[in-house]
């Protein structure tokens, strides 16, 4: 399984952007448990932003405060993270991660940088 993160870039504060995590064949079906978006801000540890389980449950970090939405694009093997009302505090490298029931190892995509300027 391979994951490819895309999107992001430079955004003005208050703006929006969408990140996409595209998986190889079967990435979000065979034994799939959950897909999560994580971020790592400068000099900070990586933290969970949003998670979507195979059962369709969505979990968000407290700091999201209703601004972000994680969703799956069926038929395209893609999970998106729509981010609205961005602040400079959201500046980070964003990663997607998939976990599976039959594996103790998670699969990470490469990071994609989101820079929010005031």
C-alpha positions, -999 to +999 in steps of 0.1 A: +000+000+000+012+035-008-003+068+000+003+101-018-006+134-002-012+165-022-027+199-020-017+226+005+006+254-004+004+290+007-029+304+020-040+337+035-054+337+070-092+330+068-088+312+036-094+276+027-076+247+011-080+210+005-056+182+010-059+149-007-046+115+002-046+091-027-040+054-021-028+026-042-053-002-051-069-015-020-055+011+003-089+020+017-107-013+013-087-044+021-084-047+059-087-009+061-093+003+097-089+041+095-073+070+077-060+100+095-046+133+088-018+145+111+003+176+112+036+186+125+040+223+132+075+238+135+093+225+166+063+205+176+055+169+177+032+153+152-005+155+162-037+141+149-060+165+130-088+143+118-096+106+114-121+087+094-128+051+103-138+023+080-172+024+097-176+061+087-170+077+121-152+110+120-130+122+149-114+156+150-089+173+173-102+199+196-083+227+178-103+220+146-133+236+161-156+227+131-133+242+105-120+210+088-139+181+073-124+147+064-142+128+037-137+099+015-141+100-023-155+066-032-144+052-065-112+073-065-094+058-035-090+092-021-095+108+013-097+146+014-093+171+042-111+203+036-098+231+057-115+264+062-109+296+082-072+288+084-050+307+108-012+310+110-013+284+137-024+259+112+009+262+094+024+228+093+034+198+073+004+176+069+006+138+066-020+111+059-018+077+076-037+045+071-040+018+096-052-018+090-067-046+111-043-072+098-011-052+103+007-037+133+023-012+109+007+019+097+013+034+063+022+070+060+021+093+030+048+119+024+040+153+040+026+183+023+033+217+035+005+242+044+017+278+051-009+302+064+001+339+063-015+367+082 
